[in-house]
Amino acid sequence: MKAFKYIMVLLLAGLTGCSDIIDLYPESNISTATYYSNYGEIRTALTGCYRGLQKPLLEEWKMSELRSDNSIMGVPGSTSSVNYDLSFLDEFYPSSSHQGIYNYWLNTYNNIRSANLVLNAVKANYNASTGKIEYENAAVPVTEAERKSLAAEASFIRAYHYFNLVRLYGGVFLIHEAVTPAESKTINRSSKEDIYKLIEADLVNAAAYASSAKFGVIPAELGLANKWSAKALLAKVYLTLNRKAEAAVLLNDVVSNSGYGLESSYANVFSISNEMNKETLFAIRFKAGGLGMGNTLPNLFAPLNSGSAVINGDGSGNNTPAGELNTSYAATDVRKAVNIGVFGTGTRAVLYVKKYISVVTIARDAENDWPVIRYSDVLLMLAEANGNTPASMGLINQVHTRAGLTALPTTVSTAVYEKALADERRWEFAFENQRFFDLLRLNVTSTTLTAEKILSDHFAVMYPLHYSLYPDPKLSLSTLQANADSNHMLLPIPQYEIDTNSFITIPQNDGY
């Protein structure tokens, strides 16, 4: 097991919990910005930020994968409140008071706050006027290299969170420093452009000052954000903004100089005995062993009422693979058997997410890390950045043939190239919370594909098999298809934020 997981265990033992509403920011937390007295204390706080990535992940699949054509709410006949909440997201009509939407928002902002405290401690401040992270003289006795390294990692974490927020909610609260309760209530939503400006500044800072060591010579704390993960994430930001040429420069650097590469086997990427392998540029890390740091998602994704046949402690049947995804894989595609499992036989057979299932001693305490950026993503993003060329099809083929498939032609029409790229990403990153964001990006970059069309087709295929089985009130197919419009690609701003602020009027997203 990699050393960083043990470091997390040791350093997090004394960390305290977070406030459970975003606008209640205890004065004692403000004072932590001046509490840190040495490098070790700031590193401990930064380790807490890495652990803070875990909690939003418990809801992220609901906000992303469930709202794509990859997965469905698993029990269409259920009338439980939990399954109703999942159905509302799956069918694109959640209320602004949806608990899961608020939980994701809250947990994400809590960790942004933690990252801000680290950045404030080393005096790495965001200047909105220049769009850069600027360094002032730090009171803490650390070297210049140490503080810039700390700031680079905290910048990466903050950018990662804001990138997810802006894609899911649109313009959100731009908070880049510690604020008092009174100050927090005067901060309204910023534009998407301003959020992206901060994200870019953070990732440029991370790419400049995080470790540039190549894979294979990276120190024991494997799993920390580095130059290469920052460049890859910034490239994805640029692709989202349709700045393809800038993305290509970053991705070519990663391909040529990072030392990362494809694993020989797709299954090896997700093996708990091969964590932080050469394909994994960044992952959200978990540690089993009854330490309170295990991954709970494998039990959530295992089949309902499967006992211990799939995983110790039974499963909840969440994030169920859509039948159309299952049948879209070619018979020889080795990824299907890694990503999707089948429990039961005949008419009682159910699909489940298999790629995170491992042997667990304690229920909801799995070892499995969650991949965020993989080298295959770098290759496919580079193919996206360069457009329809034989070289781009060659990049797609590196991923395609690794899956056991025959290479695709390298000279194809734009429509064939775009579909090949979208399909490859879908098969490769199934259940890694990428598909919904890929659909959003298709709306910006594709000439032949749109999120609305893909989701409309998804509902048409799955309606007789799944959505028509829902209890009343049952939505018609046409209503489902209409729900997945441009407005509902964004989630609502949590109503709690709007209702509890008597100082300013916070605008809600259209359609809610």
VENRA-V126533 format. One record per helix or strand of 2 or more residues. SS is the DSSP state (A for helix, B for strand). FROM is the first residue (numbers start at 1). LEN is the number of residues. If there is no record, write none. Layout:
BEGIN
SS:FROM:LEN
SS:FROM:LEN
END
This chain:
BEGIN
A:3:10
A:27:9
A:39:13
A:53:11
A:65:3
B:71:2
A:81:10
A:99:23
B:124:4
B:132:4
A:144:26
A:181:4
A:192:18
A:227:14
A:244:14
A:267:4
B:280:5
A:297:5
B:320:2
A:323:6
A:335:5
B:340:4
A:346:3
B:350:4
B:370:5
A:375:12
A:390:13
A:414:15
A:435:11
A:451:13
A:467:3
A:477:7
A:487:3
A:495:5
END
